Amino acid sequence: MNMEVTCLLLLTLIPFHCRGQGVYAPAQAQIVHAGQACVVKEDNISERVYTIREGDTLVLQCLVTGHPRPQVRWTKTAGSASDKFQETSVFNETLRIERIARTQGGRYYCKAENGVGVPAIKSIRVDVQYLDEPVLTVHQTVSDVRGNFYQEKTVFLRCTVNSNPPARFIWKRGSDTLSHSQDNGVDIYEPLYTQGETKVLKLKNLRPQDYASYTCQVSVRNVCGIPDKAITFRLTNTTAPPALKLSVNETLVVNPGENVTVQCLLTGGDPLPQLQWSHGPGPLPLGALAQGGTLSVPSVQALDSGYYNCTATNNVGNPAKKTVNLLVRSMKNATFQITPDVIKESENIQLGQDLKLSCHVDAVPQEKVTYQWFKNGKPARMSKRLLVTRNDPELPAVTSSLELIDLHFSDYGTYLCVASFPGAPVPDLSVEVNISSETVPPTISVPKGRAIVTVREGSPAELQCEVRGKPRPPVLWSRVDKEAALLPSGLPLEETLDGKLRLERVSRDMSGTYRCQTARYNGFNVRPREAQVQLNVLFPPEVEPSSQDVRQALGRPVLLRCSLLRGSPQRITSAVWRFKGQLLPPPPAVPVAGEASDHSELRLDAVTRDSSGSYECSVSNDVGSAVCLFQVSAKAYSPEFYFDTPNPTRSHKLSKNYSYVLQWTQREPDAVDPVLNYRLSVRQLNQHSAMVKAIPVRRVEKGQLLEYILTDLRVPHSYEVRLTPYTTFGAGDMASRIIHYTEPINSPSLSDNTCHFEDEKICGYTQDLTDNFDWTRQNALTQNPKRSPNTGPPTDISGTPEGYYMFIETSRPRELGDRARLVSPLYNASAKFYCVSFFYHMYGKHIGSLNLLVRSRNRGALDTHAWSLSGNKGNVWQQAHVPINPSGPFQWW
């Protein structure tokens, strides 16, 4: 049986709809979804939850009302347990996230504000659903039973998976599902503190039949279409965890330049374990080659030192791990210290007091370094007054100290400390210390005239401290005026050998106080001496406003003010005003004597056409200049389009035209002269010509809603609308918007509601989910060329190929009794009688029936069969008018 039914619906409601007056209104918002959501639901605390599969596209729309048009900002919290917003925001009514990740779940906020009242804030929680591949590990225990007469072996198969929502676990032996009740030899449980992501299958007192293949199947019950996943492990009587041994000692000391090869050998494990090498800290060195259990590092250098880890895994027991601590011999940073007699709290070298000389190098391995002392080129001889110690607790580890007891004049001389690795091809390091009556502790000071350093931003700067004394230690620089502040180098301390801190391209945030102090190494080990240097960075002024639009009615005065926000120096030394690029005479205002000026003003006695234009104030502070820009005019501000007009699109019966109700308010109408008229320009998109019309108006008040009906617009085309206000000054600022054709949404407050199905939203109609098949929206250009011959209409009621209609065909696989229902929106009954009017086209050899049913929702649902027609009615559109009198809110299909 073939049947084609085509229907255009028209609803007439009584009484007539009364149109209200639009005014400024605070923002209101509602979040809707338009992406690949699995479900949007309300949970038990009325919280909106948007469920989506990981990797799908998230689309949230913030539908706003309010006038002026609210601006929308999207923000997000990290999750339900966090109140901190992300730093990034999206300023758009639509939030779109491609390939959403699980970390992007959380609460999303839509904030709409338009400067009227308080902002509107709505939120929705996005729940990202996912199911990872499960991981199965095996653990075995063996225990003695009844006094060692026999051993009992227990096996634990542990299955873990990351998922949202929590996964359901199914254990199988072979193809048989396991449970407590069916096999006393198994136990299935969830370990403590695993929150549902782990299930353990316990095989008690292992039996021969327990040697088999085990499958852990995980499921999120097909939520979001996520399929189940599974992993299988074969348990045998040879199943065993991995075991390893190394071909070298766990600590391997080598010389730089050598080739290093380490083998990690498997000594057990079934199934065959997988081997992997890693390095800490950081990745494996460049050039290192890991093949199976063999690691090769060619020509090792000091930077290659570290821990090399060989890990074997086979998901049985715990991974086996062996670590090699590779130490590449090296020495650097040889330093010395001169420590006067500590007991007598002396800071100077004095005859008759003790003196200690210390020597240290940073070495790998540190404990293998040897030190040798020389005096005046000869090995120092130990005696009761000359002692050599190692590992002084008051000094860094592995430090060599030469102690001189009861210093004599004969002890003066040059002492040399030599650090070496015996038998290794690593160069020795040495440091020389001269002890004499001229060896004195350091002093530090700032050179005259260098206590305050002033430079321009972007220039280099040099801070200097002078150190006197013998020997002269390095100077350590730090900042003192900012808590935990770092130097421009990014370090808290910076060492300089000549006492000079060099800064490249200084910025204003480098201004402040810097401390210089003597180091306690390569000199006297005494209390550091310190001094301070002040750095002042000069930078050009910053002003406000950087740009300002000044509107005023003709003949009224205007005061322009350019203010200094910050700068170094913080004062205005000169201010120059220009109009349209031409220099103006200096303003008459003079700053108070003895006070630095922080602004400059220009007064215009009256705004005229000649005085309208661009004003520029250039402010200088001797370092640079900044500019305030003012655009002065008497032209009107732009109109503010009103976007909350109820059902602005109005279709015309039996035609392909539509009209559009254009509404707007005038922004700040009292700021300038009254608006006399508006210039309206309407242009169809992709067309060059435009219709231009003048719309005269009377006195426009702030918040007054103005209206103009655009007619003769062609369905389904979109148009660009431009609206420009005119005053006695001339044209004001233009506003533009795009209007799109949309089918009028059926509303209980509309007196004449026509639906031509030109919009994909089909006027709010929906397909019934309980029927057998759906209606199809099509026109002559999109209809199926293979549809049954001698059936259906060639076009819609207008006769144009672009016109849409709703269509069904009951060829195979349709069967007798199948139904396709198109359900209207729900209406509130405000009158006793209504009329449903529609066109239908029933043409075909075996036509079924077209029915109109009305359901009232007053006290329960009451269905009424309002109209029915059957059989072939010819290849022509016909119209039906069906009166109805619903007893409450109603809809039809």
ABEGO torsion letter per residue (X at the ends): XBBBBBBBBBBBBOBBBBBBBBBBBBBBBBBBBABBBABBBBBAAGBBBBBBBBGBBBBBBBBBBEOBBBBBBBBBBAEAABABBBABBBBBABBBBBGBBAAABEBBBBBBBAGBEBBBBBBBBBBBBBBBBBBBBBBBBBBBBGGGABBBBBBBBBBBBBBOBBBBBBBBBEABBBBAAABAABBBBBBBGAGGABBBBBBBGBBAAABBBBBBBBBAGGBGGBBBBBBBBBBBAABBBBBBBBABBABBBBBBGBBBBBBBBBABEOBBBBBBBBBOBEBBBBGBBBBEABBBBBGBBAAABEBBBBBBBAGBEBBBBBBBBBBBBBBBGBBBBBBBBAAAGBABBBBGBBBBBBBBBBBOBAAABBBBBBBGGBBBBBBAABBBBBGBAABBBGBBBBBBBGBBAAABEBBBBBBBBBGBBBBBBBBBBBBBAABBBBBBBBBBGAABBBBBBGBBBBBBBBBBEOBBBBBBBBBAABBGBBBAAGBABBBBAAGBBBBBGBBAAABEBBBBBBBABGEBBBBBBBBBBBBBBBBBBBBOBABBBBBBBBGBBBBBBBBBABEOBBBBABBBBBBGGBBBBBBABBBBBGBBBABBBBBBABBBAAABEBBBBBBBAGABBBBBBBBBBABBBBBBBBAABBGABBBBBGBABBBBBBBBBBBGAAABBBBABBBBBBBBBGBABBBBBBBBBBBBBBGBBBBBBBBGBBOABBBBBBBBBBBAAEBBBBBBBBBBBBBBBBBAABABBBBAGABAAGGGBBBBAABABBBBBBBAAABBAABBBGBEBABBAAGBAABBBBBBBABOABBBGBBBBBBBBBBBBABABBBBBBBBBBBEABBBBBBBBBBBBABEBBBBBABBBBEBAEBBBBBBBBBBBBABBBBBX
